[in-house]
Amino acid sequence: MDEEAQAIAARLVRRLKEFDFKLTVAESCTGGLLTSILTDIAGASQWFEQSWVTYSNESKTNELNVEPELLASKGAVNATVAIQMAEGARVKANADFSISITGIAGPKNDDSNKPIGLVFVGIATKHWANAESMQMGGNRHENKRSFVQFALRTAIDCWDKAKVRKKEAVEKEAQEQEELARETALKEAEKEKRMQEASKNAPWQDESWKDPDGDPLDGVEWKK
């Protein structure tokens, strides 16, 4: 058991449970290791939906709707593929939060010009998606463990940053509403002031309209 990865996973799970979020995972080079770490946590059925191990390019397309043209032109290890994997998994599982991993664990890079130890992690929610990369240095087993830890840390980092952005957006909206209410109140006060001044300066103020013999017209006095 990777105790460090378990500790990081527990931190992520606390965030998911706070908002009753469901998690899904799409893995390539880690072969289900991230899923294993997550589902080792007791009570995982409350927040874990399902996962995919899409090792081949064909499985990434068939299972997660990754664009085949993208895979053919740029390979499987890049930010866009990571995001498409995460988004494809999220949509298929109808989850709130998803994590994907695509990288080159070694010991060979299968004719790719990308270095061994390169990994991209994709994070997707219903409102945004992001991808981060890291270069690791180790053997195949070490790289897979490092990839999983990096994925968990990336998920937490993206979560926390999104929470800050949401808080800032709420505060900004509240400030804008407050400024709008203040401006409206000032405009109403100015309007009332102008009306009072106009009424005070009107030439017919407190005067009565009467007919030539001094009687009010039709027996009615017209006053403001």
FIKOLZA-1660 file (N, C-alpha, C; in steps of 0.1 Angstrom, whole numbers, plus 5000, padded with zeros to 4 digits):
% residues 224
   i   px   py   pz ch aa at
   1 5008 4988 5000  A  M  N
   1 5000 5000 5000  A  M CA
   1 5009 5013 5000  A  M  C
   2 5005 5022 4992  A  D  N
   2 5013 5035 4991  A  D CA
   2 5006 5044 5001  A  D  C
   3 5012 5045 5013  A  E  N
   3 5006 5053 5024  A  E CA
   3 5006 5068 5021  A  E  C
   4 5016 5073 5013  A  E  N
   4 5015 5087 5010  A  E CA
   4 5004 5090 5000  A  E  C
   5 5002 5081 4990  A  A  N
   5 4991 5083 4981  A  A CA
   5 4977 5082 4988  A  A  C
   6 4976 5072 4998  A  Q  N
   6 4964 5071 5006  A  Q CA
   6 4961 5083 5013  A  Q  C
   7 4971 5090 5019  A  A  N
   7 4969 5102 5027  A  A CA
   7 4964 5113 5018  A  A  C
   8 4970 5114 5006  A  I  N
   8 4965 5125 4997  A  I CA
   8 4951 5122 4992  A  I  C
   9 4948 5109 4989  A  A  N
   9 4935 5105 4985  A  A CA
   9 4925 5109 4995  A  A  C
  10 4928 5107 5008  A  A  N
  10 4919 5110 5019  A  A CA
  10 4915 5125 5019  A  A  C
  11 4925 5133 5016  A  R  N
  11 4923 5147 5016  A  R CA
  11 4913 5151 5005  A  R  C
  12 4915 5145 4993  A  L  N
  12 4906 5147 4982  A  L CA
  12 4892 5142 4985  A  L  C
  13 4891 5131 4991  A  V  N
  13 4877 5125 4995  A  V CA
  13 4870 5134 5004  A  V  C
  14 4877 5140 5014  A  R  N
  14 4870 5149 5023  A  R CA
  14 4864 5161 5015  A  R  C
  15 4870 5166 5005  A  R  N
  15 4865 5176 4997  A  R CA
  15 4852 5172 4989  A  R  C
  16 4853 5160 4984  A  L  N
  16 4842 5154 4976  A  L CA
  16 4830 5152 4985  A  L  C
  17 4832 5147 4997  A  K  N
  17 4821 5144 5006  A  K CA
  17 4814 5157 5011  A  K  C
  18 4822 5168 5012  A  E  N
  18 4817 5180 5017  A  E CA
  18 4806 5185 5008  A  E  C
  19 4807 5183 4995  A  F  N
  19 4796 5187 4985  A  F CA
  19 4789 5176 4979  A  F  C
  20 4790 5164 4985  A  D  N
  20 4783 5152 4980  A  D CA
  20 4786 5150 4965  A  D  C
  21 4799 5151 4961  A  F  N
  21 4803 5150 4947  A  F CA
  21 4806 5135 4944  A  F  C
  22 4803 5131 4932  A  K  N
  22 4806 5117 4927  A  K CA
  22 4819 5118 4919  A  K  C
  23 4828 5109 4920  A  L  N
  23 4841 5109 4913  A  L CA
  23 4841 5097 4903  A  L  C
  24 4848 5100 4892  A  T  N
  24 4851 5089 4882  A  T CA
  24 4865 5091 4878  A  T  C
  25 4871 5080 4873  A  V  N
  25 4885 5080 4869  A  V CA
  25 4887 5074 4856  A  V  C
  26 4897 5079 4848  A  A  N
  26 4901 5073 4835  A  A CA
  26 4916 5072 4835  A  A  C
  27 4921 5060 4834  A  E  N
  27 4935 5058 4835  A  E CA
  27 4941 5051 4822  A  E  C
  28 4953 5054 4819  A  S  N
  28 4960 5047 4808  A  S CA
  28 4972 5040 4814  A  S  C
  29 4983 5048 4815  A  C  N
  29 4996 5042 4819  A  C CA
  29 4996 5036 4833  A  C  C
  30 4988 5041 4842  A  T  N
  30 4988 5036 4855  A  T CA
  30 4979 5023 4857  A  T  C
  31 4972 5019 4847  A  G  N
  31 4966 5006 4847  A  G CA
  31 4956 5003 4858  A  G  C
  32 4950 5013 4864  A  G  N
  32 4940 5011 4875  A  G CA
  32 4946 5013 4889  A  G  C
  33 4958 5018 4890  A  L  N
  33 4964 5020 4903  A  L CA
  33 4957 5031 4910  A  L  C
  34 4954 5042 4903  A  L  N
  34 4946 5053 4910  A  L CA
  34 4933 5048 4915  A  L  C
  35 4926 5040 4907  A  T  N
  35 4913 5034 4912  A  T CA
  35 4915 5026 4924  A  T  C
  36 4925 5018 4924  A  S  N
  36 4928 5009 4936  A  S CA
  36 4931 5017 4948  A  S  C
  37 4939 5028 4947  A  I  N
  37 4942 5036 4959  A  I CA
  37 4929 5043 4964  A  I  C
  38 4920 5048 4955  A  L  N
  38 4908 5054 4959  A  L CA
  38 4898 5045 4966  A  L  C
  39 4897 5033 4960  A  T  N
  39 4887 5024 4965  A  T CA
  39 4892 5016 4977  A  T  C
  40 4904 5017 4981  A  D  N
  40 4909 5012 4993  A  D CA
  40 4904 5019 5005  A  D  C
  41 4898 5031 5003  A  I  N
  41 4893 5040 5013  A  I CA
  41 4879 5034 5017  A  I  C
  42 4877 5032 5030  A  A  N
  42 4864 5027 5034  A  A CA
  42 4852 5036 5030  A  A  C
  43 4841 5031 5026  A  G  N
  43 4830 5039 5022  A  G CA
  43 4831 5045 5009  A  G  C
  44 4840 5040 5000  A  A  N
  44 4842 5045 4987  A  A CA
  44 4829 5045 4978  A  A  C
  45 4820 5036 4981  A  S  N
  45 4808 5035 4973  A  S CA
  45 4799 5047 4974  A  S  C
  46 4801 5055 4985  A  Q  N
  46 4793 5067 4986  A  Q CA
  46 4797 5078 4977  A  Q  C
  47 4810 5078 4972  A  W  N
  47 4814 5089 4963  A  W CA
  47 4821 5085 4951  A  W  C
  48 4824 5072 4949  A  F  N
  48 4831 5067 4937  A  F CA
  48 4821 5060 4928  A  F  C
  49 4821 5065 4915  A  E  N
  49 4811 5060 4905  A  E CA
  49 4817 5048 4898  A  E  C
  50 4827 5050 4889  A  Q  N
  50 4833 5039 4882  A  Q CA
  50 4846 5045 4876  A  Q  C
  51 4853 5035 4869  A  S  N
  51 4866 5039 4863  A  S CA
  51 4868 5032 4850  A  S  C
  52 4877 5037 4842  A  W  N
  52 4881 5030 4830  A  W CA
  52 4896 5029 4829  A  W  C
  53 4901 5018 4824  A  V  N
  53 4915 5016 4821  A  V CA
  53 4916 5015 4805  A  V  C
  54 4919 5027 4799  A  T  N
  54 4919 5027 4784  A  T CA
  54 4933 5028 4780  A  T  C
  55 4939 5016 4778  A  Y  N
  55 4954 5015 4776  A  Y CA
  55 4957 5018 4761  A  Y  C
  56 4949 5013 4752  A  S  N
  56 4952 5016 4738  A  S CA
  56 4945 5028 4733  A  S  C
  57 4950 5033 4722  A  N  N
  57 4943 5045 4716  A  N CA
  57 4929 5042 4712  A  N  C
  58 4927 5030 4707  A  E  N
  58 4913 5026 4703  A  E CA
  58 4904 5026 4714  A  E  C
  59 4908 5022 4726  A  S  N
  59 4899 5022 4737  A  S CA
  59 4896 5036 4742  A  S  C
  60 4906 5045 4741  A  K  N
  60 4903 5059 4745  A  K CA
  60 4893 5065 4736  A  K  C
  61 4893 5061 4723  A  T  N
  61 4882 5066 4714  A  T CA
  61 4869 5060 4716  A  T  C
  62 4869 5046 4717  A  N  N
  62 4857 5039 4719  A  N CA
  62 4850 5041 4732  A  N  C
  63 4857 5042 4743  A  E  N
  63 4852 5043 4756  A  E CA
  63 4850 5057 4761  A  E  C
  64 4859 5066 4757  A  L  N
  64 4859 5080 4763  A  L CA
  64 4857 5091 4752  A  L  C
  65 4855 5087 4740  A  N  N
  65 4852 5097 4729  A  N CA
  65 4864 5106 4727  A  N  C
  66 4876 5101 4729  A  V  N
  66 4888 5109 4726  A  V CA
  66 4889 5109 4710  A  V  C
  67 4892 5121 4705  A  E  N
  67 4892 5122 4690  A  E CA
  67 4903 5114 4684  A  E  C
  68 4900 5105 4675  A  P  N
  68 4910 5097 4668  A  P CA
  68 4920 5105 4661  A  P  C
  69 4916 5116 4655  A  E  N
  69 4925 5125 4647  A  E CA
  69 4936 5131 4656  A  E  C
  70 4931 5134 4669  A  L  N
  70 4941 5140 4678  A  L CA
  70 4951 5129 4682  A  L  C
  71 4947 5117 4685  A  L  N
  71 4956 5107 4688  A  L CA
  71 4966 5104 4677  A  L  C
  72 4961 5104 4665  A  A  N
  72 4969 5101 4653  A  A CA
  72 4980 5112 4651  A  A  C
  73 4976 5124 4654  A  S  N
  73 4985 5136 4651  A  S CA
  73 4994 5139 4662  A  S  C
  74 4990 5138 4675  A  K  N
  74 4997 5142 4686  A  K CA
  74 5001 5131 4696  A  K  C
  75 4995 5119 4694  A  G  N
  75 4997 5108 4703  A  G CA
  75 4988 5109 4715  A  G  C
  76 4990 5100 4725  A  A  N
  76 4981 5099 4736  A  A CA
  76 4985 5107 4748  A  A  C
  77 4998 5112 4748  A  V  N
  77 5003 5118 4759  A  V CA
  77 5004 5133 4757  A  V  C
  78 4993 5140 4760  A  N  N
  78 4993 5155 4758  A  N CA
  78 4981 5160 4766  A  N  C
  79 4980 5173 4768  A  A  N
  79 4970 5179 4777  A  A CA
  79 4956 5178 4771  A  A  C
  80 4955 5179 4758  A  T  N
  80 4941 5178 4752  A  T CA
  80 4935 5164 4754  A  T  C
  81 4943 5154 4752  A  V  N
  81 4939 5140 4754  A  V CA
  81 4935 5138 4768  A  V  C
  82 4943 5143 4777  A  A  N
  82 4940 5142 4792  A  A CA
  82 4926 5148 4795  A  A  C
  83 4924 5159 4790  A  I  N
  83 4911 5166 4792  A  I CA
  83 4900 5158 4786  A  I  C
  84 4901 5154 4774  A  Q  N
  84 4891 5146 4767  A  Q CA
  84 4888 5133 4774  A  Q  C
  85 4898 5127 4779  A  M  N
  85 4896 5114 4787  A  M CA
  85 4888 5118 4800  A  M  C
  86 4892 5128 4807  A  A  N
  86 4885 5132 4819  A  A CA
  86 4870 5136 4816  A  A  C
  87 4868 5143 4806  A  E  N
  87 4855 5148 4803  A  E CA
  87 4846 5136 4798  A  E  C
  88 4852 5127 4790  A  G  N
  88 4845 5116 4785  A  G CA
  88 4840 5107 4796  A  G  C
  89 4849 5105 4806  A  A  N
  89 4846 5096 4817  A  A CA
  89 4835 5103 4826  A  A  C
  90 4836 5116 4828  A  R  N
  90 4827 5123 4836  A  R CA
  90 4813 5122 4830  A  R  C
  91 4812 5124 4817  A  V  N
  91 4799 5124 4810  A  V CA
  91 4793 5110 4811  A  V  C
  92 4801 5100 4808  A  K  N
  92 4796 5086 4807  A  K CA
  92 4791 5081 4821  A  K  C
  93 4799 5085 4831  A  A  N
  93 4795 5081 4845  A  A CA
  93 4785 5090 4851  A  A  C
  94 4782 5101 4845  A  N  N
  94 4773 5111 4851  A  N CA
  94 4778 5116 4864  A  N  C
  95 4791 5118 4865  A  A  N
  95 4798 5122 4877  A  A CA
  95 4800 5137 4878  A  A  C
  96 4804 5141 4890  A  D  N
  96 4806 5156 4892  A  D CA
  96 4820 5159 4890  A  D  C
  97 4829 5150 4892  A  F  N
  97 4844 5153 4892  A  F CA
  97 4851 5141 4886  A  F  C
  98 4861 5143 4877  A  S  N
  98 4868 5132 4871  A  S CA
  98 4883 5135 4870  A  S  C
  99 4890 5124 4871  A  I  N
  99 4905 5125 4870  A  I CA
  99 4910 5116 4859  A  I  C
 100 4919 5120 4850  A  S  N
 100 4925 5111 4840  A  S CA
 100 4940 5112 4841  A  S  C
 101 4946 5101 4837  A  I  N
 101 4961 5100 4837  A  I CA
 101 4965 5094 4823  A  I  C
 102 4974 5101 4816  A  T  N
 102 4980 5095 4804  A  T CA
 102 4995 5099 4804  A  T  C
 103 5004 5090 4803  A  G  N
 103 5018 5093 4804  A  G CA
 103 5026 5081 4798  A  G  C
 104 5039 5082 4800  A  I  N
 104 5049 5072 4796  A  I CA
 104 5057 5067 4808  A  I  C
 105 5053 5056 4813  A  A  N
 105 5059 5051 4825  A  A CA
 105 5072 5044 4823  A  A  C
 106 5075 5039 4811  A  G  N
 106 5088 5033 4808  A  G CA
 106 5086 5018 4808  A  G  C
 107 5097 5010 4806  A  P  N
 107 5111 5015 4804  A  P CA
 107 5113 5020 4790  A  P  C
 108 5104 5018 4780  A  K  N
 108 5105 5024 4767  A  K CA
 108 5094 5034 4764  A  K  C
 109 5096 5042 4754  A  N  N
 109 5086 5052 4750  A  N CA
 109 5078 5048 4738  A  N  C
 110 5080 5036 4733  A  D  N
 110 5072 5031 4722  A  D CA
 110 5073 5040 4710  A  D  C
 111 5085 5043 4706  A  D  N
 111 5088 5051 4694  A  D CA
 111 5083 5065 4695  A  D  C
 112 5078 5070 4707  A  S  N
 112 5074 5083 4708  A  S CA
 112 5087 5092 4711  A  S  C
 113 5086 5105 4706  A  N  N
 113 5097 5114 4709  A  N CA
 113 5096 5120 4723  A  N  C
 114 5086 5117 4730  A  K  N
 114 5083 5122 4743  A  K CA
 114 5091 5114 4754  A  K  C
 115 5096 5120 4764  A  P  N
 115 5105 5114 4773  A  P CA
 115 5098 5104 4783  A  P  C
 116 5105 5094 4787  A  I  N
 116 5099 5085 4797  A  I CA
 116 5098 5093 4810  A  I  C
 117 5087 5091 4817  A  G  N
 117 5084 5098 4829  A  G CA
 117 5075 5110 4828  A  G  C
 118 5071 5113 4815  A  L  N
 118 5062 5124 4812  A  L CA
 118 5048 5120 4815  A  L  C
 119 5040 5128 4822  A  V  N
 119 5026 5125 4825  A  V CA
 119 5017 5137 4824  A  V  C
 120 5005 5135 4819  A  F  N
 120 4995 5146 4819  A  F CA
 120 4983 5141 4827  A  F  C
 121 4978 5150 4835  A  V  N
 121 4966 5147 4843  A  V CA
 121 4955 5156 4840  A  V  C
 122 4944 5151 4837  A  G  N
 122 4932 5159 4833  A  G CA
 122 4922 5159 4844  A  G  C
 123 4916 5170 4847  A  I  N
 123 4905 5172 4857  A  I CA
 123 4893 5178 4850  A  I  C
 124 4882 5173 4852  A  A  N
 124 4869 5179 4846  A  A CA
 124 4858 5179 4856  A  A  C
 125 4850 5189 4856  A  T  N
 125 4838 5190 4863  A  T CA
 125 4827 5195 4853  A  T  C
 126 4815 5197 4858  A  K  N
 126 4804 5201 4849  A  K CA
 126 4806 5216 4844  A  K  C
 127 4815 5223 4850  A  H  N
 127 4817 5237 4847  A  H CA
 127 4831 5241 4841  A  H  C
 128 4841 5232 4843  A  W  N
 128 4854 5236 4838  A  W CA
 128 4863 5223 4837  A  W  C
 129 4873 5224 4829  A  A  N
 129 4883 5213 4827  A  A CA
 129 4897 5219 4827  A  A  C
 130 4907 5211 4831  A  N  N
 130 4920 5216 4831  A  N CA
 130 4930 5204 4830  A  N  C
 131 4942 5206 4826  A  A  N
 131 4952 5196 4825  A  A CA
 131 4966 5201 4830  A  A  C
 132 4973 5193 4837  A  E  N
 132 4986 5197 4842  A  E CA
 132 4996 5185 4838  A  E  C
 133 5009 5189 4837  A  S  N
 133 5019 5179 4833  A  S CA
 133 5030 5179 4843  A  S  C
 134 5038 5168 4843  A  M  N
 134 5050 5167 4852  A  M CA
 134 5059 5157 4845  A  M  C
 135 5072 5159 4847  A  Q  N
 135 5082 5150 4843  A  Q CA
 135 5088 5143 4855  A  Q  C
 136 5087 5130 4855  A  M  N
 136 5092 5122 4866  A  M CA
 136 5105 5115 4862  A  M  C
 137 5112 5110 4872  A  G  N
 137 5124 5103 4869  A  G CA
 137 5125 5090 4877  A  G  C
 138 5123 5079 4872  A  G  N
 138 5123 5066 4879  A  G CA
 138 5121 5055 4870  A  G  C
 139 5120 5043 4876  A  N  N
 139 5117 5031 4868  A  N CA
 139 5102 5030 4866  A  N  C
 140 5097 5020 4859  A  R  N
 140 5083 5019 4855  A  R CA
 140 5074 5019 4868  A  R  C
 141 5078 5011 4877  A  H  N
 141 5069 5010 4890  A  H CA
 141 5069 5023 4897  A  H  C
 142 5081 5030 4899  A  E  N
 142 5082 5042 4906  A  E CA
 142 5074 5053 4898  A  E  C
 143 5075 5053 4885  A  N  N
 143 5068 5064 4877  A  N CA
 143 5053 5062 4879  A  N  C
 144 5048 5050 4879  A  K  N
 144 5033 5048 4880  A  K CA
 144 5029 5053 4894  A  K  C
 145 5036 5050 4904  A  R  N
 145 5033 5055 4918  A  R CA
 145 5033 5070 4918  A  R  C
 146 5044 5076 4912  A  S  N
 146 5045 5091 4912  A  S CA
 146 5034 5097 4903  A  S  C
 147 5030 5091 4893  A  F  N
 147 5019 5096 4884  A  F CA
 147 5006 5097 4893  A  F  C
 148 5003 5086 4900  A  V  N
 148 4991 5086 4909  A  V CA
 148 4991 5097 4919  A  V  C
 149 5003 5099 4926  A  Q  N
 149 5004 5109 4936  A  Q CA
 149 5002 5123 4929  A  Q  C
 150 5008 5125 4918  A  F  N
 150 5007 5138 4911  A  F CA
 150 4992 5140 4907  A  F  C
 151 4985 5130 4902  A  A  N
 151 4971 5131 4899  A  A CA
 151 4963 5135 4910  A  A  C
 152 4965 5129 4922  A  L  N
 152 4957 5133 4934  A  L CA
 152 4960 5147 4938  A  L  C
 153 4973 5151 4938  A  R  N
 153 4977 5165 4942  A  R CA
 153 4971 5175 4932  A  R  C
 154 4971 5171 4919  A  T  N
 154 4965 5180 4909  A  T CA
 154 4950 5182 4911  A  T  C
 155 4944 5171 4915  A  A  N
 155 4929 5172 4917  A  A CA
 155 4926 5181 4929  A  A  C
 156 4934 5180 4940  A  I  N
 156 4932 5188 4951  A  I CA
 156 4935 5203 4948  A  I  C
 157 4946 5205 4941  A  D  N
 157 4949 5219 4937  A  D CA
 157 4939 5225 4928  A  D  C
 158 4934 5218 4918  A  C  N
 158 4923 5224 4910  A  C CA
 158 4911 5226 4917  A  C  C
 159 4907 5217 4926  A  W  N
 159 4895 5219 4935  A  W CA
 159 4896 5231 4943  A  W  C
 160 4907 5233 4950  A  D  N
 160 4909 5245 4959  A  D CA
 160 4909 5258 4951  A  D  C
 161 4916 5258 4939  A  K  N
 161 4916 5270 4931  A  K CA
 161 4902 5273 4926  A  K  C
 162 4894 5263 4922  A  A  N
 162 4881 5266 4917  A  A CA
 162 4872 5271 4929  A  A  C
 163 4874 5266 4941  A  K  N
 163 4866 5271 4952  A  K CA
 163 4869 5285 4955  A  K  C
 164 4882 5289 4954  A  V  N
 164 4886 5303 4956  A  V CA
 164 4879 5312 4945  A  V  C
 165 4880 5307 4932  A  R  N
 165 4874 5315 4921  A  R CA
 165 4859 5317 4923  A  R  C
 166 4852 5306 4928  A  K  N
 166 4838 5307 4931  A  K CA
 166 4835 5317 4942  A  K  C
 167 4843 5317 4952  A  K  N
 167 4841 5326 4963  A  K CA
 167 4843 5340 4959  A  K  C
 168 4853 5342 4951  A  E  N
 168 4856 5356 4946  A  E CA
 168 4845 5361 4936  A  E  C
 169 4839 5351 4928  A  A  N
 169 4828 5355 4919  A  A CA
 169 4816 5359 4927  A  A  C
 170 4813 5351 4938  A  V  N
 170 4801 5354 4947  A  V CA
 170 4803 5368 4953  A  V  C
 171 4815 5370 4958  A  E  N
 171 4818 5383 4965  A  E CA
 171 4817 5395 4955  A  E  C
 172 4822 5393 4943  A  K  N
 172 4821 5403 4933  A  K CA
 172 4807 5406 4929  A  K  C
 173 4799 5396 4928  A  E  N
 173 4785 5398 4924  A  E CA
 173 4777 5405 4935  A  E  C
 174 4780 5402 4948  A  A  N
 174 4774 5408 4959  A  A CA
 174 4778 5423 4960  A  A  C
 175 4791 5426 4957  A  Q  N
 175 4796 5440 4956  A  Q CA
 175 4789 5447 4945  A  Q  C
 176 4788 5441 4934  A  E  N
 176 4781 5448 4922  A  E CA
 176 4766 5451 4926  A  E  C
 177 4760 5442 4932  A  Q  N
 177 4746 5444 4936  A  Q CA
 177 4745 5455 4946  A  Q  C
 178 4754 5456 4955  A  E  N
 178 4754 5466 4965  A  E CA
 178 4756 5480 4959  A  E  C
 179 4766 5480 4949  A  E  N
 179 4768 5493 4942  A  E CA
 179 4756 5497 4934  A  E  C
 180 4750 5488 4928  A  L  N
 180 4738 5491 4920  A  L CA
 180 4727 5496 4929  A  L  C
 181 4725 5490 4940  A  A  N
 181 4714 5495 4950  A  A CA
 181 4718 5509 4955  A  A  C
 182 4730 5512 4957  A  R  N
 182 4735 5525 4962  A  R CA
 182 4732 5535 4951  A  R  C
 183 4736 5532 4938  A  E  N
 183 4734 5541 4927  A  E CA
 183 4719 5544 4925  A  E  C
 184 4711 5534 4926  A  T  N
 184 4696 5535 4924  A  T CA
 184 4691 5544 4935  A  T  C
 185 4695 5542 4948  A  A  N
 185 4690 5551 4959  A  A CA
 185 4694 5565 4957  A  A  C
 186 4707 5568 4952  A  L  N
 186 4711 5581 4950  A  L CA
 186 4703 5588 4938  A  L  C
 187 4700 5581 4928  A  K  N
 187 4692 5586 4917  A  K CA
 187 4678 5589 4921  A  K  C
 188 4672 5581 4930  A  E  N
 188 4659 5583 4935  A  E CA
 188 4659 5596 4944  A  E  C
 189 4669 5597 4952  A  A  N
 189 4670 5608 4961  A  A CA
 189 4672 5621 4953  A  A  C
 190 4680 5621 4943  A  E  N
 190 4682 5633 4934  A  E CA
 190 4669 5636 4927  A  E  C
 191 4662 5626 4922  A  K  N
 191 4649 5628 4915  A  K CA
 191 4639 5635 4925  A  K  C
 192 4638 5630 4937  A  E  N
 192 4629 5635 4947  A  E CA
 192 4632 5650 4950  A  E  C
 193 4645 5653 4951  A  K  N
 193 4650 5666 4954  A  K CA
 193 4646 5676 4943  A  K  C
 194 4648 5671 4930  A  R  N
 194 4644 5680 4919  A  R CA
 194 4629 5683 4919  A  R  C
 195 4621 5672 4922  A  M  N
 195 4607 5674 4922  A  M CA
 195 4602 5684 4933  A  M  C
 196 4609 5683 4944  A  Q  N
 196 4605 5692 4955  A  Q CA
 196 4609 5706 4952  A  Q  C
 197 4621 5708 4946  A  E  N
 197 4625 5722 4942  A  E CA
 197 4616 5728 4931  A  E  C
 198 4612 5719 4921  A  A  N
 198 4603 5723 4911  A  A CA
 198 4589 5727 4916  A  A  C
 199 4585 5720 4926  A  S  N
 199 4572 5723 4932  A  S CA
 199 4572 5736 4940  A  S  C
 200 4583 5738 4947  A  K  N
 200 4585 5750 4955  A  K CA
 200 4586 5762 4947  A  K  C
 201 4592 5761 4935  A  N  N
 201 4594 5773 4926  A  N CA
 201 4583 5775 4916  A  N  C
 202 4573 5767 4916  A  A  N
 202 4562 5768 4906  A  A CA
 202 4554 5781 4909  A  A  C
 203 4551 5790 4898  A  P  N
 203 4544 5803 4900  A  P CA
 203 4530 5801 4905  A  P  C
 204 4524 5789 4903  A  W  N
 204 4510 5788 4907  A  W CA
 204 4509 5781 4921  A  W  C
 205 4520 5780 4928  A  Q  N
 205 4520 5773 4940  A  Q CA
 205 4510 5780 4950  A  Q  C
 206 4501 5773 4956  A  D  N
 206 4491 5777 4966  A  D CA
 206 4482 5788 4961  A  D  C
 207 4480 5789 4948  A  E  N
 207 4471 5799 4942  A  E CA
 207 4458 5792 4938  A  E  C
 208 4447 5799 4938  A  S  N
 208 4434 5794 4934  A  S CA
 208 4430 5800 4921  A  S  C
 209 4424 5792 4912  A  W  N
 209 4419 5797 4900  A  W CA
 209 4404 5800 4902  A  W  C
 210 4401 5813 4899  A  K  N
 210 4387 5817 4901  A  K CA
 210 4382 5824 4889  A  K  C
 211 4369 5825 4888  A  D  N
 211 4363 5833 4877  A  D CA
 211 4363 5848 4881  A  D  C
 212 4360 5856 4871  A  P  N
 212 4361 5871 4873  A  P CA
 212 4353 5876 4885  A  P  C
 213 4343 5870 4889  A  D  N
 213 4335 5875 4900  A  D CA
 213 4340 5871 4914  A  D  C
 214 4352 5864 4914  A  G  N
 214 4358 5860 4926  A  G CA
 214 4354 5846 4931  A  G  C
 215 4344 5840 4925  A  D  N
 215 4340 5826 4929  A  D CA
 215 4349 5816 4923  A  D  C
 216 4352 5805 4930  A  P  N
 216 4359 5795 4924  A  P CA
 216 4352 5789 4911  A  P  C
 217 4360 5786 4901  A  L  N
 217 4354 5780 4889  A  L CA
 217 4346 5767 4893  A  L  C
 218 4333 5768 4889  A  D  N
 218 4324 5756 4891  A  D CA
 218 4324 5752 4906  A  D  C
 219 4327 5761 4914  A  G  N
 219 4326 5758 4929  A  G CA
 219 4338 5750 4934  A  G  C
 220 4349 5749 4926  A  V  N
 220 4360 5740 4930  A  V CA
 220 4373 5749 4929  A  V  C
 221 4381 5748 4939  A  E  N
 221 4394 5754 4939  A  E CA
 221 4405 5744 4935  A  E  C
 222 4413 5749 4925  A  W  N
 222 4423 5740 4920  A  W CA
 222 4436 5744 4926  A  W  C
 223 4442 5736 4934  A  K  N
 223 4455 5738 4940  A  K CA
 223 4464 5727 4937  A  K  C
 224 4477 5730 4938  A  K  N
 224 4487 5719 4937  A  K CA
 224 4488 5712 4951  A  K  C
% end
